[in-house]
Amino acid sequence: MEDLVELKYLLGIEFARSQQGILMHQRKYTLELISELGLGDAKPAVTPIEANTKLTTKDYDEHTSVHNTTVGELLLDPSKYQTPLGKLLYLTVTRPDIAFSVQTLSQFM
């Protein structure tokens, strides 16, 4: 097997070689995801929600300002939430800190 070119970008993961080793990151993928979700103006936070926080329906509604849903109402289009969550899960390939946040978020869905 012969290496013809230096690997720079593969499956959304960027690779940068240096004297210290190989650095993997998903900066471009992350910026595209932020843009796609319309979160460019969002304020950064350490974690989206504190770990192990138990929310009641009323607390969740007050926290997210959602007052027009009823308890037990089914989502009309689950892919609206599944697609971004899947993309966030893929982003966790190189970011364990995001993996923890996505795991916490998926418990509320």
TORGUGU-718303 format. One record per atom (N, C-alpha, C): residue in three letters; residue number from 0; atom name; x, y, z. Coordinates in nm, 4 decimals. Each point is the difference from the previous one (the first is absolute). Last residue first. Example, Ala and Ser with C-alpha at 12.3 -4.5 7.8 and 13.67 -1.06 7.14 Angstrom:
<sites>
@r: ser k: 1 a: N x: 1.2850 y: -0.2250 z: 0.7080
@r: ser k: 1 a: CA x: 0.0820 y: 0.1190 z: 0.0060
@r: ser k: 1 a: C x: -0.0770 y: 0.1090 z: 0.0730
@r: ala k: 0 a: N x: 0.0290 y: -0.5720 z: -0.0070
@r: ala k: 0 a: CA x: -0.0890 y: 0.1190 z: 0.0000
@r: ala k: 0 a: C x: 0.0900 y: 0.1200 z: 0.0000
</sites>
This chain:
<sites>
@r: met k: 108 a: N x: -3.5298 y: 1.3848 z: 2.5890
@r: met k: 108 a: CA x: -0.0780 y: -0.0120 z: -0.1233
@r: met k: 108 a: C x: -0.0775 y: -0.1296 z: -0.0022
@r: phe k: 107 a: N x: 0.3216 y: 0.1459 z: 0.3390
@r: phe k: 107 a: CA x: -0.1213 y: 0.0816 z: 0.0103
@r: phe k: 107 a: C x: -0.0886 y: -0.0122 z: -0.1228
@r: gln k: 106 a: N x: 0.4289 y: -0.2141 z: 0.0398
@r: gln k: 106 a: CA x: -0.0823 y: -0.0551 z: 0.1077
@r: gln k: 106 a: C x: -0.1321 y: 0.0755 z: 0.0119
@r: ser k: 105 a: N x: 0.3501 y: 0.1392 z: -0.2984
@r: ser k: 105 a: CA x: -0.0830 y: -0.1077 z: -0.0553
@r: ser k: 105 a: C x: -0.0875 y: -0.0646 z: 0.1070
@r: leu k: 104 a: N x: 0.3172 y: 0.3423 z: 0.1203
@r: leu k: 104 a: CA x: -0.1111 y: 0.0531 z: -0.0786
@r: leu k: 104 a: C x: -0.0923 y: -0.1109 z: -0.0480
@r: thr k: 103 a: N x: 0.4007 y: -0.1198 z: 0.2226
@r: thr k: 103 a: CA x: -0.0925 y: 0.0645 z: 0.0928
@r: thr k: 103 a: C x: -0.1239 y: 0.0509 z: -0.0727
@r: gln k: 102 a: N x: 0.3424 y: -0.1750 z: -0.2616
@r: gln k: 102 a: CA x: -0.0591 y: -0.1085 z: 0.0785
@r: gln k: 102 a: C x: -0.1003 y: 0.0584 z: 0.0985
@r: val k: 101 a: N x: 0.2524 y: 0.3012 z: -0.2467
@r: val k: 101 a: CA x: -0.1006 y: -0.0640 z: -0.0850
@r: val k: 101 a: C x: -0.0683 y: -0.1123 z: 0.0749
@r: ser k: 100 a: N x: 0.3578 y: 0.2168 z: 0.2159
@r: ser k: 100 a: CA x: -0.1131 y: 0.0909 z: -0.0135
@r: ser k: 100 a: C x: -0.1117 y: -0.0622 z: -0.0830
@r: phe k: 99 a: N x: 0.4087 y: -0.2377 z: 0.0451
@r: phe k: 99 a: CA x: -0.0699 y: 0.0063 z: 0.1284
@r: phe k: 99 a: C x: -0.1247 y: 0.0871 z: -0.0106
@r: ala k: 98 a: N x: 0.2839 y: -0.0215 z: -0.3728
@r: ala k: 98 a: CA x: -0.0650 y: -0.1297 z: 0.0197
@r: ala k: 98 a: C x: -0.0800 y: 0.0006 z: 0.1295
@r: ile k: 97 a: N x: 0.2789 y: 0.3631 z: -0.1015
@r: ile k: 97 a: CA x: -0.1287 y: 0.0091 z: -0.0691
@r: ile k: 97 a: C x: -0.0771 y: -0.1303 z: 0.0172
@r: asp k: 96 a: N x: 0.4285 y: 0.0102 z: 0.1725
@r: asp k: 96 a: CA x: -0.0799 y: 0.0946 z: 0.0762
@r: asp k: 96 a: C x: -0.1373 y: 0.0183 z: -0.0643
@r: pro k: 95 a: N x: 0.3336 y: -0.2725 z: -0.2136
@r: pro k: 95 a: CA x: -0.0663 y: -0.0657 z: 0.1127
@r: pro k: 95 a: C x: -0.0855 y: 0.0954 z: 0.0838
@r: arg k: 94 a: N x: 0.1780 y: 0.0065 z: -0.5200
@r: arg k: 94 a: CA x: -0.0248 y: 0.0915 z: 0.1121
@r: arg k: 94 a: C x: -0.0732 y: -0.0706 z: 0.1150
@r: thr k: 93 a: N x: 0.1148 y: -0.1809 z: -0.4495
@r: thr k: 93 a: CA x: 0.1243 y: 0.0620 z: 0.0467
@r: thr k: 93 a: C x: -0.0194 y: 0.0906 z: 0.1211
@r: val k: 92 a: N x: -0.3658 y: -0.2540 z: -0.1797
@r: val k: 92 a: CA x: 0.1133 y: -0.0854 z: -0.0358
@r: val k: 92 a: C x: 0.1300 y: 0.0567 z: 0.0553
@r: thr k: 91 a: N x: -0.4542 y: 0.1994 z: 0.0164
@r: thr k: 91 a: CA x: 0.0666 y: -0.0485 z: 0.1212
@r: thr k: 91 a: C x: 0.1188 y: -0.0900 z: -0.0298
@r: leu k: 90 a: N x: -0.3055 y: 0.1754 z: -0.3335
@r: leu k: 90 a: CA x: 0.0991 y: 0.0987 z: 0.0417
@r: leu k: 90 a: C x: 0.0777 y: -0.0478 z: 0.1221
@r: tyr k: 89 a: N x: -0.3699 y: -0.2470 z: -0.1594
@r: tyr k: 89 a: CA x: 0.1165 y: -0.0182 z: -0.0861
@r: tyr k: 89 a: C x: 0.1125 y: 0.0955 z: 0.0390
@r: leu k: 88 a: N x: -0.4074 y: 0.0483 z: 0.2230
@r: leu k: 88 a: CA x: 0.0634 y: -0.1255 z: 0.0392
@r: leu k: 88 a: C x: 0.1232 y: -0.0274 z: -0.0853
@r: leu k: 87 a: N x: -0.2651 y: 0.3663 z: -0.1141
@r: leu k: 87 a: CA x: 0.0738 y: 0.0268 z: 0.1237
@r: leu k: 87 a: C x: 0.0705 y: -0.1259 z: 0.0497
@r: lys k: 86 a: N x: -0.2818 y: -0.0432 z: -0.3686
@r: lys k: 86 a: CA x: 0.1186 y: 0.0765 z: -0.0387
@r: lys k: 86 a: C x: 0.0842 y: 0.0353 z: 0.1217
@r: gly k: 85 a: N x: -0.4131 y: -0.2122 z: 0.0718
@r: gly k: 85 a: CA x: 0.0925 y: -0.0917 z: -0.0657
@r: gly k: 85 a: C x: 0.1291 y: 0.0690 z: -0.0408
@r: leu k: 84 a: N x: -0.3444 y: 0.2632 z: 0.1716
@r: leu k: 84 a: CA x: 0.0563 y: -0.0820 z: 0.1068
@r: leu k: 84 a: C x: 0.0987 y: -0.1004 z: -0.0573
@r: pro k: 83 a: N x: -0.2453 y: 0.2724 z: -0.3024
@r: pro k: 83 a: CA x: 0.1043 y: 0.0753 z: 0.0722
@r: pro k: 83 a: C x: 0.0638 y: -0.0822 z: 0.1119
@r: thr k: 82 a: N x: -0.3501 y: -0.2215 z: -0.2341
@r: thr k: 82 a: CA x: 0.1115 y: 0.0340 z: -0.0890
@r: thr k: 82 a: C x: 0.1063 y: 0.0832 z: 0.0720
@r: gln k: 81 a: N x: -0.4116 y: -0.1144 z: 0.2227
@r: gln k: 81 a: CA x: 0.0903 y: -0.1133 z: -0.0144
@r: gln k: 81 a: C x: 0.1222 y: 0.0346 z: -0.0838
@r: tyr k: 80 a: N x: -0.3656 y: 0.3067 z: 0.0665
@r: tyr k: 80 a: CA x: 0.0863 y: -0.0091 z: 0.1175
@r: tyr k: 80 a: C x: 0.1030 y: -0.1116 z: -0.0145
@r: lys k: 79 a: N x: -0.3140 y: 0.0763 z: -0.3417
@r: lys k: 79 a: CA x: 0.0422 y: 0.1372 z: 0.0291
@r: lys k: 79 a: C x: 0.0973 y: 0.0018 z: 0.1183
@r: ser k: 78 a: N x: -0.2337 y: -0.3928 z: -0.1364
@r: ser k: 78 a: CA x: 0.1297 y: 0.0188 z: -0.0658
@r: ser k: 78 a: C x: 0.0537 y: 0.1413 z: 0.0221
@r: pro k: 77 a: N x: -0.4406 y: -0.1449 z: 0.1529
@r: pro k: 77 a: CA x: 0.1125 y: -0.0317 z: 0.0888
@r: pro k: 77 a: C x: 0.1363 y: 0.0225 z: -0.0646
@r: asp k: 76 a: N x: -0.5002 y: 0.1981 z: -0.0726
@r: asp k: 76 a: CA x: 0.1139 y: -0.0339 z: -0.0844
@r: asp k: 76 a: C x: 0.1212 y: -0.0291 z: 0.0882
@r: leu k: 75 a: N x: -0.4179 y: 0.0713 z: 0.2066
@r: leu k: 75 a: CA x: -0.0486 y: -0.0192 z: -0.1357
@r: leu k: 75 a: C x: 0.1114 y: -0.0421 z: -0.0937
@r: leu k: 74 a: N x: -0.0412 y: -0.1030 z: 0.5387
@r: leu k: 74 a: CA x: 0.0639 y: 0.0903 z: -0.0952
@r: leu k: 74 a: C x: -0.0527 y: -0.0297 z: -0.1397
@r: leu k: 73 a: N x: -0.2985 y: -0.0886 z: 0.4453
@r: leu k: 73 a: CA x: 0.1027 y: -0.0596 z: -0.0832
@r: leu k: 73 a: C x: 0.0583 y: 0.1035 z: -0.0952
@r: glu k: 72 a: N x: -0.2283 y: 0.0574 z: 0.5078
@r: glu k: 72 a: CA x: -0.0174 y: 0.0303 z: -0.1414
@r: glu k: 72 a: C x: 0.1160 y: -0.0596 z: -0.0794
@r: gly k: 71 a: N x: -0.0653 y: 0.0037 z: 0.4931
@r: gly k: 71 a: CA x: -0.0259 y: -0.1202 z: -0.0775
@r: gly k: 71 a: C x: -0.0200 y: 0.0242 z: -0.1484
@r: val k: 70 a: N x: -0.0851 y: 0.4081 z: 0.3050
@r: val k: 70 a: CA x: 0.0703 y: -0.1166 z: 0.0506
@r: val k: 70 a: C x: -0.0385 y: -0.1207 z: -0.0849
@r: thr k: 69 a: N x: -0.0119 y: 0.4785 z: -0.2294
@r: thr k: 69 a: CA x: -0.0738 y: -0.0705 z: 0.1033
@r: thr k: 69 a: C x: 0.0794 y: -0.1218 z: 0.0413
@r: thr k: 68 a: N x: 0.1370 y: 0.5127 z: -0.2169
@r: thr k: 68 a: CA x: -0.0055 y: -0.1451 z: -0.0151
@r: thr k: 68 a: C x: -0.0802 y: -0.0598 z: 0.1136
@r: asn k: 67 a: N x: 0.1259 y: 0.4768 z: -0.0680
@r: asn k: 67 a: CA x: -0.1091 y: -0.0424 z: -0.0860
@r: asn k: 67 a: C x: -0.0051 y: -0.1511 z: -0.0224
@r: his k: 66 a: N x: 0.3274 y: 0.2845 z: 0.2473
@r: his k: 66 a: CA x: -0.1265 y: -0.0045 z: 0.0729
@r: his k: 66 a: C x: -0.1136 y: -0.0546 z: -0.0846
@r: val k: 65 a: N x: 0.5670 y: 0.0747 z: 0.0636
@r: val k: 65 a: CA x: -0.0941 y: -0.0707 z: -0.0871
@r: val k: 65 a: C x: -0.1294 y: -0.0150 z: 0.0791
@r: ser k: 64 a: N x: 0.4496 y: 0.1838 z: 0.1366
@r: ser k: 64 a: CA x: -0.1039 y: 0.0932 z: -0.0452
@r: ser k: 64 a: C x: -0.0946 y: -0.0637 z: -0.1009
@r: thr k: 63 a: N x: 0.3727 y: -0.1990 z: 0.2708
@r: thr k: 63 a: CA x: 0.0139 y: 0.0155 z: -0.1452
@r: thr k: 63 a: C x: -0.1004 y: 0.0970 z: -0.0589
@r: his k: 62 a: N x: 0.0125 y: -0.0920 z: 0.4739
@r: his k: 62 a: CA x: 0.1408 y: 0.0110 z: -0.0379
@r: his k: 62 a: C x: 0.0158 y: 0.0290 z: -0.1487
@r: glu k: 61 a: N x: -0.4287 y: -0.0864 z: 0.1818
@r: glu k: 61 a: CA x: 0.0478 y: 0.1308 z: 0.0453
@r: glu k: 61 a: C x: 0.1448 y: 0.0229 z: -0.0434
@r: asp k: 60 a: N x: -0.1890 y: -0.4207 z: -0.0913
@r: asp k: 60 a: CA x: -0.0687 y: 0.1035 z: -0.0777
@r: asp k: 60 a: C x: 0.0478 y: 0.1391 z: 0.0385
@r: tyr k: 59 a: N x: 0.1597 y: -0.3625 z: 0.2526
@r: tyr k: 59 a: CA x: 0.0569 y: -0.0014 z: -0.1349
@r: tyr k: 59 a: C x: -0.0633 y: 0.1084 z: -0.0868
@r: asp k: 58 a: N x: -0.1728 y: -0.0656 z: 0.4329
@r: asp k: 58 a: CA x: 0.1338 y: 0.0579 z: 0.0065
@r: asp k: 58 a: C x: 0.0629 y: 0.0067 z: -0.1386
@r: lys k: 57 a: N x: -0.4161 y: -0.2169 z: 0.0350
@r: lys k: 57 a: CA x: -0.0144 y: 0.1431 z: 0.0234
@r: lys k: 57 a: C x: 0.1365 y: 0.0691 z: 0.0036
@r: thr k: 56 a: N x: -0.0074 y: -0.4692 z: -0.0346
@r: thr k: 56 a: CA x: -0.0508 y: 0.0608 z: -0.1224
@r: thr k: 56 a: C x: -0.0121 y: 0.1511 z: 0.0166
@r: thr k: 55 a: N x: 0.3634 y: -0.2086 z: 0.3044
@r: thr k: 55 a: CA x: -0.1397 y: -0.0359 z: -0.0211
@r: thr k: 55 a: C x: -0.0451 y: 0.0684 z: -0.1281
@r: leu k: 54 a: N x: 0.5142 y: -0.1508 z: 0.1339
@r: leu k: 54 a: CA x: -0.0950 y: 0.1051 z: -0.0324
@r: leu k: 54 a: C x: -0.1403 y: -0.0563 z: -0.0097
@r: lys k: 53 a: N x: 0.5280 y: -0.1038 z: 0.2089
@r: lys k: 53 a: CA x: -0.1312 y: -0.0597 z: -0.0264
@r: lys k: 53 a: C x: -0.0993 y: 0.1129 z: -0.0220
@r: thr k: 52 a: N x: 0.5616 y: -0.0615 z: -0.0422
@r: thr k: 52 a: CA x: -0.1095 y: 0.0885 z: 0.0363
@r: thr k: 52 a: C x: -0.1307 y: -0.0677 z: -0.0385
@r: asn k: 51 a: N x: 0.4745 y: -0.1528 z: -0.0704
@r: asn k: 51 a: CA x: -0.0895 y: -0.0635 z: 0.0973
@r: asn k: 51 a: C x: -0.1100 y: 0.0925 z: 0.0505
@r: ala k: 50 a: N x: 0.3848 y: 0.2625 z: -0.2370
@r: ala k: 50 a: CA x: -0.0156 y: -0.1451 z: 0.0005
@r: ala k: 50 a: C x: -0.0918 y: -0.0436 z: 0.1133
@r: glu k: 49 a: N x: -0.0436 y: 0.4839 z: -0.2373
@r: glu k: 49 a: CA x: 0.0796 y: -0.0659 z: 0.1027
@r: glu k: 49 a: C x: -0.0314 y: -0.1493 z: 0.0014
@r: ile k: 48 a: N x: -0.0378 y: 0.2727 z: -0.4509
@r: ile k: 48 a: CA x: -0.0822 y: -0.0210 z: 0.1186
@r: ile k: 48 a: C x: 0.0882 y: -0.0703 z: 0.1030
@r: pro k: 47 a: N x: 0.2126 y: 0.1590 z: -0.3916
@r: pro k: 47 a: CA x: -0.1352 y: 0.0506 z: -0.0251
@r: pro k: 47 a: C x: -0.0914 y: -0.0087 z: 0.1218
@r: thr k: 46 a: N x: 0.5279 y: 0.0784 z: 0.0567
@r: thr k: 46 a: CA x: -0.0839 y: -0.1138 z: -0.0399
@r: thr k: 46 a: C x: -0.1405 y: 0.0540 z: -0.0215
@r: val k: 45 a: N x: 0.3329 y: 0.3194 z: 0.0171
@r: val k: 45 a: CA x: 0.0851 y: -0.1118 z: 0.0377
@r: val k: 45 a: C x: -0.0700 y: -0.1314 z: -0.0351
@r: ala k: 44 a: N x: -0.1147 y: 0.4235 z: -0.2951
@r: ala k: 44 a: CA x: -0.0238 y: -0.0432 z: 0.1371
@r: ala k: 44 a: C x: 0.0909 y: -0.1183 z: 0.0292
@r: pro k: 43 a: N x: -0.0973 y: 0.4432 z: -0.3913
@r: pro k: 43 a: CA x: 0.0641 y: -0.1243 z: 0.0450
@r: pro k: 43 a: C x: -0.0323 y: -0.0288 z: 0.1466
@r: lys k: 42 a: N x: -0.3283 y: 0.2647 z: -0.3500
@r: lys k: 42 a: CA x: 0.1034 y: 0.0271 z: 0.0990
@r: lys k: 42 a: C x: 0.0617 y: -0.1327 z: 0.0454
@r: ala k: 41 a: N x: -0.2266 y: 0.1168 z: -0.4976
@r: ala k: 41 a: CA x: -0.0239 y: -0.0572 z: 0.1327
@r: ala k: 41 a: C x: 0.1169 y: 0.0310 z: 0.0929
@r: asp k: 40 a: N x: -0.0666 y: 0.1017 z: -0.4854
@r: asp k: 40 a: CA x: -0.0063 y: 0.1072 z: 0.0990
@r: asp k: 40 a: C x: -0.0221 y: -0.0514 z: 0.1419
@r: gly k: 39 a: N x: 0.0240 y: -0.2991 z: -0.3811
@r: gly k: 39 a: CA x: 0.1168 y: 0.0870 z: -0.0086
@r: gly k: 39 a: C x: 0.0035 y: 0.1093 z: 0.1048
@r: leu k: 38 a: N x: -0.3118 y: -0.3892 z: -0.1235
@r: leu k: 38 a: CA x: 0.0465 y: 0.0306 z: 0.1350
@r: leu k: 38 a: C x: 0.1229 y: 0.0907 z: 0.0014
@r: gly k: 37 a: N x: -0.2918 y: -0.2479 z: -0.3537
@r: gly k: 37 a: CA x: -0.0314 y: 0.1398 z: 0.0297
@r: gly k: 37 a: C x: 0.0433 y: 0.0425 z: 0.1384
@r: leu k: 36 a: N x: 0.0607 y: -0.4288 z: -0.2538
@r: leu k: 36 a: CA x: -0.1001 y: 0.0053 z: 0.1065
@r: leu k: 36 a: C x: -0.0386 y: 0.1427 z: 0.0378
@r: glu k: 35 a: N x: 0.3363 y: -0.0817 z: -0.3316
@r: glu k: 35 a: CA x: -0.1204 y: -0.0717 z: -0.0432
@r: glu k: 35 a: C x: -0.1127 y: 0.0094 z: 0.1023
@r: ser k: 34 a: N x: 0.4311 y: 0.1756 z: 0.1082
@r: ser k: 34 a: CA x: -0.0664 y: 0.0808 z: -0.1023
@r: ser k: 34 a: C x: -0.1323 y: -0.0630 z: -0.0427
@r: ile k: 33 a: N x: 0.2716 y: -0.2425 z: 0.2932
@r: ile k: 33 a: CA x: -0.0490 y: 0.1200 z: 0.0681
@r: ile k: 33 a: C x: -0.0772 y: 0.0877 z: -0.0973
@r: leu k: 32 a: N x: 0.2185 y: -0.3731 z: -0.1807
@r: leu k: 32 a: CA x: -0.1142 y: -0.0407 z: 0.0811
@r: leu k: 32 a: C x: -0.0609 y: 0.1194 z: 0.0728
@r: glu k: 31 a: N x: 0.3981 y: 0.0660 z: -0.2426
@r: glu k: 31 a: CA x: -0.1098 y: -0.0262 z: -0.0931
@r: glu k: 31 a: C x: -0.1273 y: -0.0383 z: 0.0767
@r: leu k: 30 a: N x: 0.3945 y: 0.0550 z: 0.2480
@r: leu k: 30 a: CA x: -0.0469 y: 0.1298 z: -0.0496
@r: leu k: 30 a: C x: -0.1156 y: -0.0166 z: -0.0981
@r: thr k: 29 a: N x: 0.2090 y: -0.3930 z: 0.1588
@r: thr k: 29 a: CA x: -0.0699 y: 0.0689 z: 0.1090
@r: thr k: 29 a: C x: -0.0562 y: 0.1337 z: -0.0476
@r: tyr k: 28 a: N x: 0.2725 y: -0.2476 z: -0.2944
@r: tyr k: 28 a: CA x: -0.1275 y: -0.0686 z: 0.0184
@r: tyr k: 28 a: C x: -0.0843 y: 0.0706 z: 0.1059
@r: lys k: 27 a: N x: 0.4386 y: 0.1541 z: -0.0639
@r: lys k: 27 a: CA x: -0.0824 y: 0.0325 z: -0.1160
@r: lys k: 27 a: C x: -0.1391 y: -0.0619 z: 0.0139
@r: arg k: 26 a: N x: 0.3182 y: -0.1068 z: 0.3368
@r: arg k: 26 a: CA x: -0.0354 y: 0.1418 z: 0.0014
@r: arg k: 26 a: C x: -0.0946 y: 0.0352 z: -0.1147
@r: gln k: 25 a: N x: 0.2044 y: -0.4271 z: 0.2138
@r: gln k: 25 a: CA x: -0.1166 y: 0.0121 z: -0.0866
@r: gln k: 25 a: C x: -0.0484 y: 0.1448 z: -0.0039
@r: his k: 24 a: N x: 0.4927 y: -0.3099 z: 0.1043
@r: his k: 24 a: CA x: -0.1034 y: 0.0905 z: 0.0476
@r: his k: 24 a: C x: -0.1109 y: 0.0095 z: -0.1035
@r: met k: 23 a: N x: 0.5171 y: -0.2492 z: 0.1541
@r: met k: 23 a: CA x: -0.1291 y: -0.0195 z: -0.0660
@r: met k: 23 a: C x: -0.0977 y: 0.1022 z: 0.0565
@r: leu k: 22 a: N x: 0.5685 y: -0.0663 z: -0.0397
@r: leu k: 22 a: CA x: -0.1131 y: 0.0622 z: 0.0682
@r: leu k: 22 a: C x: -0.1258 y: -0.0240 z: -0.0825
@r: ile k: 21 a: N x: 0.5210 y: -0.2373 z: 0.0594
@r: ile k: 21 a: CA x: -0.1130 y: 0.0317 z: -0.0874
@r: ile k: 21 a: C x: -0.1138 y: 0.0552 z: 0.0850
@r: gly k: 20 a: N x: 0.5365 y: 0.0461 z: 0.1334
@r: gly k: 20 a: CA x: -0.0890 y: -0.1089 z: -0.0380
@r: gly k: 20 a: C x: -0.1088 y: 0.0474 z: -0.0949
@r: gln k: 19 a: N x: 0.3930 y: 0.2525 z: 0.1693
@r: gln k: 19 a: CA x: -0.0521 y: -0.0667 z: 0.1193
@r: gln k: 19 a: C x: -0.0925 y: -0.1178 z: -0.0334
@r: gln k: 18 a: N x: 0.1912 y: 0.2899 z: -0.3357
@r: gln k: 18 a: CA x: 0.1085 y: -0.0757 z: 0.0628
@r: gln k: 18 a: C x: -0.0499 y: -0.0796 z: 0.1212
@r: ser k: 17 a: N x: -0.3741 y: 0.0940 z: -0.3521
@r: ser k: 17 a: CA x: 0.1051 y: 0.0868 z: 0.0521
@r: ser k: 17 a: C x: 0.1092 y: -0.0889 z: 0.0588
@r: arg k: 16 a: N x: -0.5062 y: -0.0034 z: -0.3157
@r: arg k: 16 a: CA x: 0.1223 y: -0.0643 z: 0.0489
@r: arg k: 16 a: C x: 0.0990 y: 0.1047 z: 0.0479
@r: ala k: 15 a: N x: -0.5628 y: -0.0494 z: -0.0699
@r: ala k: 15 a: CA x: 0.1144 y: 0.0904 z: -0.0117
@r: ala k: 15 a: C x: 0.1216 y: -0.0689 z: 0.0624
@r: phe k: 14 a: N x: -0.5494 y: -0.0987 z: -0.1858
@r: phe k: 14 a: CA x: 0.1232 y: -0.0514 z: 0.0577
@r: phe k: 14 a: C x: 0.1114 y: 0.1005 z: -0.0251
@r: glu k: 13 a: N x: -0.5854 y: -0.0377 z: 0.0212
@r: glu k: 13 a: CA x: 0.1200 y: 0.0609 z: -0.0560
@r: glu k: 13 a: C x: 0.1222 y: -0.0520 z: 0.0750
@r: ile k: 12 a: N x: -0.5279 y: -0.1874 z: -0.1012
@r: ile k: 12 a: CA x: 0.1076 y: 0.0141 z: 0.0980
@r: ile k: 12 a: C x: 0.1219 y: 0.0565 z: -0.0718
@r: gly k: 11 a: N x: -0.4136 y: -0.1237 z: -0.2210
@r: gly k: 11 a: CA x: -0.0292 y: 0.1096 z: 0.0924
@r: gly k: 11 a: C x: 0.1060 y: 0.0219 z: 0.1060
@r: leu k: 10 a: N x: 0.0507 y: -0.3397 z: -0.3434
@r: leu k: 10 a: CA x: -0.1264 y: -0.0227 z: 0.0707
@r: leu k: 10 a: C x: -0.0297 y: 0.1069 z: 0.1055
@r: leu k: 9 a: N x: 0.4625 y: 0.0740 z: -0.1739
@r: leu k: 9 a: CA x: -0.0657 y: -0.1271 z: -0.0285
@r: leu k: 9 a: C x: -0.1242 y: -0.0134 z: 0.0876
@r: tyr k: 8 a: N x: 0.4669 y: 0.3319 z: -0.1470
@r: tyr k: 8 a: CA x: -0.1420 y: 0.0059 z: 0.0346
@r: tyr k: 8 a: C x: -0.0650 y: -0.1326 z: -0.0401
@r: lys k: 7 a: N x: 0.4792 y: 0.0645 z: -0.0311
@r: lys k: 7 a: CA x: -0.0376 y: 0.1283 z: 0.0587
@r: lys k: 7 a: C x: -0.1436 y: -0.0004 z: 0.0500
@r: leu k: 6 a: N x: 0.4515 y: -0.3383 z: -0.1688
@r: leu k: 6 a: CA x: -0.1402 y: 0.0055 z: 0.0400
@r: leu k: 6 a: C x: -0.0288 y: 0.1337 z: 0.0684
@r: glu k: 5 a: N x: 0.3839 y: -0.1007 z: -0.3822
@r: glu k: 5 a: CA x: -0.0172 y: 0.0183 z: 0.1444
@r: glu k: 5 a: C x: -0.1487 y: 0.0165 z: 0.0315
@r: val k: 4 a: N x: 0.1663 y: -0.2911 z: -0.4289
@r: val k: 4 a: CA x: -0.0151 y: 0.1384 z: 0.0454
@r: val k: 4 a: C x: -0.0147 y: 0.0034 z: 0.1515
@r: leu k: 3 a: N x: 0.1053 y: -0.4133 z: -0.2232
@r: leu k: 3 a: CA x: 0.0184 y: 0.0934 z: -0.1103
@r: leu k: 3 a: C x: -0.0068 y: 0.1460 z: 0.0423
@r: asp k: 2 a: N x: 0.1303 y: -0.5092 z: 0.2070
@r: asp k: 2 a: CA x: -0.0651 y: 0.1238 z: 0.0413
@r: asp k: 2 a: C x: 0.0274 y: 0.1061 z: -0.1066
@r: glu k: 1 a: N x: -0.0193 y: -0.5591 z: -0.0403
@r: glu k: 1 a: CA x: 0.0805 y: 0.1205 z: -0.0133
@r: glu k: 1 a: C x: -0.0824 y: 0.1218 z: 0.0383
@r: met k: 0 a: N x: 0.0328 y: -0.5811 z: 0.0550
@r: met k: 0 a: CA x: -0.0838 y: 0.1169 z: 0.0000
@r: met k: 0 a: C x: 0.0889 y: 0.1241 z: 0.0000
</sites>
